[in-house]
Amino acid sequence: MKITIFAHPNSKKPRVEKDLLGGLNVYVKEPPLEGRANEAVILALAEYLKVKKYQISLLSGYKSKQKVFLIN
């Protein structure tokens, strides 16, 4: 399953929220440096979707706020 999210690094309150159109917004504390925010987004998605971390892989958007993940 592919899922598109909008990442919000440097957030004071980490959370995962659905917007009005059904998209996911993932807020993480980590800064967007050296992939730290991407790792935090993966951890937040794994917890939210109740899957293991290794089942989530980033397909596109490594340096973008809009990211596409593949969930196995």
Secondary structure, DSSP 4 states (H G I P E B T S, - for coil): -EEEEEEE-S-SS-EEEE-TTS-EEEE-SS-SSTTHHHHHHHHHHHHHHT--GGGEEEEE-TTSSEEEEEE-
